[in-house]
């Protein structure tokens, strides 16, 4: 029954242009990932979708198959710059407890520990990326990526990241744009769960852990 409902949901999503990145699934503790490589042909159609096991932590094969079929159904405009190339893309399976989650009052004061220091993404995404944060700026670095943001804390649980620099030329349009982030939980290992919103079309639930 859960799979049938899931299929219908994906079918509806296939009728609009926006790609859904996240799905709620009650068979994950917090967040699990499915990473695929997809290729776009000369006509803007998805010609192939391949699962990347080394970047995938989600195990429910039935739901994975549904997402793969969803990804295959996505088409782009015939003049899209994405044509005739292949790309990696990560889908997230999120426990439903985080759908409307707000951090408990008793944990709010703990969020002050996240305003500066060294961090990493702790949900399996960007394993080689390091986050450096002080009260004014945040940088994210790996061997092939660099981005810099101005960080403004609205309160102890909400902050705004404004793009200042990006190493990827294709992402230069993001300079000046803002990511709105809310801390919604703190886990037993001290990492925090967040929800982010970029341009009102990219919504992400993730986990960040302080490492220094």
C-alpha positions as CSV (number, residue, x, y, z in Angstrom):
1,X,0.0,0.0,0.0
2,X,2.8,2.4,0.8
3,X,4.5,1.7,-2.5
4,X,1.2,2.3,-4.5
5,X,0.8,5.6,-2.8
6,X,4.4,6.5,-3.6
7,X,3.9,5.6,-7.3
8,X,0.9,7.9,-7.6
9,X,2.8,10.7,-5.9
10,X,5.7,10.4,-8.3
11,X,3.3,10.3,-11.3
12,X,1.8,13.6,-10.2
13,X,5.3,15.1,-9.8
14,X,6.2,14.0,-13.3
15,X,3.6,16.4,-14.8
16,X,5.4,19.5,-13.7
17,X,8.9,21.0,-14.3
18,X,10.3,21.1,-10.8
19,X,12.3,18.1,-9.6
20,X,11.5,16.8,-6.2
21,X,14.7,16.1,-4.2
22,X,13.2,14.8,-1.0
23,X,10.8,12.0,-0.1
24,X,9.5,11.1,3.3
25,X,10.0,7.5,4.3
26,X,9.3,5.9,7.6
27,X,12.0,3.2,7.1
28,X,14.9,5.6,7.8
29,X,16.1,6.8,11.2
30,X,16.9,10.3,10.1
31,X,18.1,10.8,6.5
32,X,19.3,8.4,3.8
33,X,20.6,9.1,0.3
34,X,20.1,7.8,-3.2
35,X,22.6,9.1,-5.7
36,X,22.2,8.5,-9.4
37,X,24.0,9.5,-12.6
38,X,21.6,10.5,-15.4
39,X,22.2,11.4,-19.0
40,X,20.3,13.8,-21.2
41,X,20.2,13.2,-25.0
42,X,20.1,15.7,-27.8
43,X,16.3,16.1,-27.5
44,X,16.3,17.0,-23.8
45,X,15.1,13.6,-22.8
46,X,16.6,11.5,-20.0
47,X,18.3,8.6,-21.8
48,X,19.7,6.7,-18.8
49,X,19.7,6.6,-15.0
50,X,22.3,4.6,-13.1
51,X,22.5,4.2,-9.4
52,X,25.8,5.0,-7.8
53,X,26.1,2.5,-4.9
54,X,29.1,4.1,-3.3
55,X,27.1,7.3,-2.8
56,X,23.8,5.6,-1.8
57,X,22.8,4.7,1.8
58,X,19.1,4.0,1.3
59,X,18.2,0.3,1.1
60,X,14.5,0.0,0.1
61,X,14.8,-1.3,-3.4
62,X,11.1,-0.9,-4.2
63,X,11.2,2.8,-3.4
64,X,14.5,3.3,-5.1
65,X,13.0,1.8,-8.3
66,X,10.1,4.3,-8.1
67,X,12.5,7.2,-7.8
68,X,14.6,5.9,-10.7
69,X,11.5,5.7,-12.9
70,X,10.6,9.2,-11.8
71,X,14.0,10.5,-12.8
72,X,13.7,8.8,-16.2
73,X,10.4,10.6,-16.8
74,X,11.9,14.1,-16.5
75,X,12.4,16.0,-19.8
76,X,14.1,19.3,-20.5
77,X,13.5,21.9,-23.3
78,X,15.1,20.9,-26.6
79,X,17.5,23.8,-26.4
80,X,18.6,23.1,-22.8
81,X,22.2,23.5,-22.0
82,X,22.0,20.2,-20.2
83,X,21.7,18.2,-23.4
84,X,24.3,15.6,-24.5
85,X,25.8,15.2,-21.1
86,X,25.6,13.2,-17.8
87,X,25.2,14.4,-14.2
88,X,25.1,13.1,-10.7
89,X,22.1,13.9,-8.6
90,X,21.2,13.0,-5.0
91,X,17.7,12.3,-3.7
92,X,17.0,12.3,0.0
93,X,14.7,10.0,2.0
94,X,13.7,11.8,5.2
95,X,12.0,10.4,8.3
96,X,8.5,11.9,8.5
97,X,9.1,13.2,12.0
98,X,11.0,16.1,10.3
99,X,8.2,17.2,8.1
100,X,7.0,19.9,10.5
101,X,9.6,19.5,13.1
102,X,10.6,22.5,15.4
103,X,13.4,22.3,17.8
104,X,12.5,21.7,21.5
105,X,12.8,24.8,23.7
106,X,15.2,22.9,25.9
107,X,17.7,22.6,23.1
108,X,17.6,26.1,21.7
109,X,20.4,27.4,23.9
110,X,22.7,24.6,22.5
111,X,22.5,26.1,19.1
112,X,24.9,28.9,20.1
113,X,27.7,26.2,19.8
114,X,27.1,26.2,16.0
115,X,27.9,29.9,15.4
116,X,31.6,29.3,14.8
117,X,34.0,26.4,14.3
118,X,34.7,23.6,11.8
119,X,31.9,21.4,10.6
120,X,31.1,18.7,8.1
121,X,27.9,17.4,6.5
122,X,27.0,14.3,8.6
123,X,24.2,12.8,6.4
124,X,26.4,11.2,3.7
125,X,26.4,14.1,1.3
126,X,29.6,16.0,0.4
127,X,31.9,13.6,2.4
128,X,35.1,15.5,1.5
129,X,33.7,19.0,2.2
130,X,34.8,21.0,5.2
131,X,32.7,23.9,6.6
132,X,34.5,26.8,8.3
133,X,32.3,29.3,10.1
134,X,32.8,32.4,12.2
135,X,30.2,35.0,13.3
136,X,30.3,36.7,9.9
137,X,31.3,34.3,7.2
138,X,31.0,30.6,6.2
139,X,33.3,28.9,3.7
140,X,32.9,25.4,2.3
141,X,36.0,23.7,0.8
142,X,36.9,20.4,-0.8
143,X,39.6,19.4,-3.4
144,X,37.4,20.6,-6.2
145,X,34.9,23.0,-4.6
146,X,34.9,26.4,-2.9
147,X,32.1,28.6,-1.8
148,X,31.9,31.6,0.6
149,X,28.9,33.1,2.2
150,X,28.0,35.9,4.5
151,X,26.2,34.4,7.5
152,X,23.6,36.3,9.5
153,X,22.0,34.8,12.5
154,X,18.4,35.8,12.9
155,X,18.2,34.1,16.3
156,X,19.7,31.0,17.8
157,X,18.0,28.6,15.5
158,X,17.7,30.5,12.2
159,X,20.4,31.9,9.9
160,X,20.8,33.2,6.4
161,X,23.7,32.4,4.0
162,X,24.3,34.9,1.2
163,X,26.5,33.7,-1.6
164,X,29.7,35.7,-2.0
165,X,31.9,33.4,-4.0
166,X,31.6,30.1,-5.9
167,X,34.2,28.1,-7.7
168,X,31.8,26.6,-10.2
169,X,31.2,29.1,-13.1
170,X,27.8,27.5,-13.8
171,X,26.7,28.5,-10.3
172,X,27.8,32.1,-10.6
173,X,24.1,33.2,-11.0
174,X,23.8,32.4,-7.2
175,X,26.0,35.3,-6.2
176,X,23.9,37.5,-4.0
177,X,21.2,34.9,-3.5
178,X,20.3,33.7,0.0
179,X,19.8,30.3,1.6
180,X,17.4,30.4,4.6
181,X,18.3,27.8,7.2
182,X,16.5,26.6,10.3
183,X,17.9,24.2,12.9
184,X,15.1,21.8,13.8
185,X,16.8,19.2,16.0
186,X,20.0,18.3,17.8
187,X,20.9,14.6,17.8
188,X,22.6,12.6,20.5
189,X,26.0,12.9,18.9
190,X,25.8,16.7,19.0
191,X,25.1,17.2,15.2
192,X,22.1,19.2,14.2
193,X,19.3,18.6,11.7
194,X,18.5,21.6,9.5
195,X,16.0,22.6,6.8
196,X,17.1,25.0,4.1
197,X,15.4,27.0,1.4
198,X,17.1,28.3,-1.7
199,X,15.1,30.5,-4.1
200,X,11.9,28.9,-2.9
201,X,12.5,25.9,-5.1
202,X,15.4,23.9,-3.5
203,X,14.3,22.6,-0.1
204,X,16.8,20.4,1.7
205,X,16.8,18.5,5.0
206,X,20.3,17.7,6.2
207,X,22.6,17.0,9.1
208,X,25.7,19.0,10.1
209,X,28.2,18.1,12.8
210,X,30.8,20.2,14.5
211,X,34.3,18.6,14.3
212,X,36.4,21.4,15.9
